[in-house]
Amino acid sequence: MEILKIFVVEDNELYAKMMHHHLSLNPDNEVKVFHDGKQCLDNLHLKPGVIFLDYSLPNFTGIDVLRRIKQSHPDLPVVIVSGQEDVSTAVELLREGAYDYIVKDENAKDRMWKATNNIRENTELRQELDRLREEVTSKYDFSNIKGNSPAIKRVFKLIEKAARTNITVSITGETGTGKELVAKAIHYNSINNNKPLIAVNIAAIPKDLLESELFGHEKGAFTGALNKRVGKFEEASGGTIFLDEIGEMDTQLQAKLLRVLQEKEVTRIGSNQVIKINARILVATHRNLAEEVKKGNFREDLYYRLLGLPIELPPLRDRGNDIILLAKHFVDAFAKENRMGKVGLSSDAQKKLQSYHWPGNVRELKAVVELAAVLADEGQIEGEDISFNSTSSVNEMLLEETTLKEYNRKIIQHFLDRYDKNVVQVAKKLEIGKSTIYRMVQNNELDI
Amino acid sequence: MSKIYDLSQLEELAGGSMDFVMSMVDTFLEHTPQQIQELQDQYNDGNLVQVGAIAHKIKPNIDLFGITPITTTVRSIENKGKAEQDDAELKEEIEKLRETLEVVFDQLRELRA
């Protein structure tokens, strides 16, 4: 637990001594007593975590000191301690930014103790929040998006430009190319990075619930609306809303979304009250939205409103050496996370990774190399440790560059395995003679 | 004469540390006689607002030392001083405060001896 510096500003020697003693009972408190407001103001550079301030002081009144503290340290909690229970004074002080108002009665010491504990908890939570915010920001720092290929460098430039303004950004790319990562990089590098980023996956929410999810609803607005619910647009106020898989939205809701974007306001279902929204919009889709417009699946007016700055993410197969760079990055991160020590990537493994067509893109690469890192012996991933899950073994087989005879053997073996070694069925499927298979079995070319 | 103070609140606060209780007694004996003298002087000079302010400062100490015979008196002096209300009773209340505290001072000095 961190030391909490407490300033006690109290001209009554006896009361100051009592407060010092009481608050020092917690060894994690460091209590400093000042007998007037000036001394307190002169020592603010010592960065107290909380100030207990007597309301009646000799040179400045408590309210004067409070105002001066709040001018220079608006977030510093100041607890007013007063000999008088005066509601109007208490209200005024709380309005001026006092954290609490404690009367010097028999409950005073308990309330001071509680206030200190609450402030300590709040401070720790705030520090934790700042730390996490920094961690998230650094996680989505541009430098953490890996890649040196010209295709991805073009994307980096666009991300930087997008982060500088609050323009709507439409991110497209095949599945697994990192659309969400790009959305996060844009948000966490923008000036609103301390505001929320609310991500909504349109494809993951049932059609009937989507409107209420996005715009909110009032209690009783429809069957099952047991409580009032704030929509995602409201939640994202001041920050960013990321609408992933926007291409999956049905046309009826597209019309409502268009209106929200045009008017910059939402109305919760079941309410007449209009709520202003000021969230930045990021959208993503794996579909070609222009094509969807042509097919009549996506509204043209909404398409143009959402297009903003288009960022198209290249498929991994078009990123050349990025495959190896990313593979090494994922292996290193996985090894570190699992305390595995250094895990290398043999040239054979690298060749195998580069020859593959990566339909699942970066997401697939990550899964493949993490599995390979687990299977690898002696800290080195070999070609045989790498297996591709998303495609058939035939595709994988084609990467091996062998002879036609060997390809034939592998294809027949593959079908024998699939059809439970049923030679008749395999021969029929492949339109070859049963005798061909039996001959190969006899020559030990096939395993049956 | 029986004790007219009660140190139980202080003892509870001290959590068993008699050193702390005694150091509080010392501070009380060091500062309060001066404050009472000042209160009397301000009253004699007709500075009632100051009388109220000093009573306000003494009030929590009287509560802390459990001097119950004058807890109401000190509040009355504070309120009348602040309101600049010099009625017939104020002089008597100040007198009562002073006399009671002098007894408490003697009793506490005895405790320290």
HADDOCK unambig.tbl for C-alpha pairs under 7 A between the chains (distance, minus, plus):
assign (segid A and resid 12 and name CA) (segid B and resid 57 and name CA) 6.58 0.50 0.50
assign (segid A and resid 14 and name CA) (segid B and resid 24 and name CA) 6.58 0.50 0.50
assign (segid A and resid 14 and name CA) (segid B and resid 27 and name CA) 6.15 0.50 0.50
assign (segid A and resid 14 and name CA) (segid B and resid 28 and name CA) 6.44 0.50 0.50
assign (segid A and resid 14 and name CA) (segid B and resid 61 and name CA) 6.88 0.50 0.50
assign (segid A and resid 15 and name CA) (segid B and resid 61 and name CA) 6.97 0.50 0.50
assign (segid A and resid 22 and name CA) (segid B and resid 13 and name CA) 6.79 0.50 0.50
assign (segid A and resid 83 and name CA) (segid B and resid 56 and name CA) 6.60 0.50 0.50
assign (segid A and resid 83 and name CA) (segid B and resid 60 and name CA) 6.96 0.50 0.50
assign (segid A and resid 104 and name CA) (segid B and resid 60 and name CA) 6.36 0.50 0.50
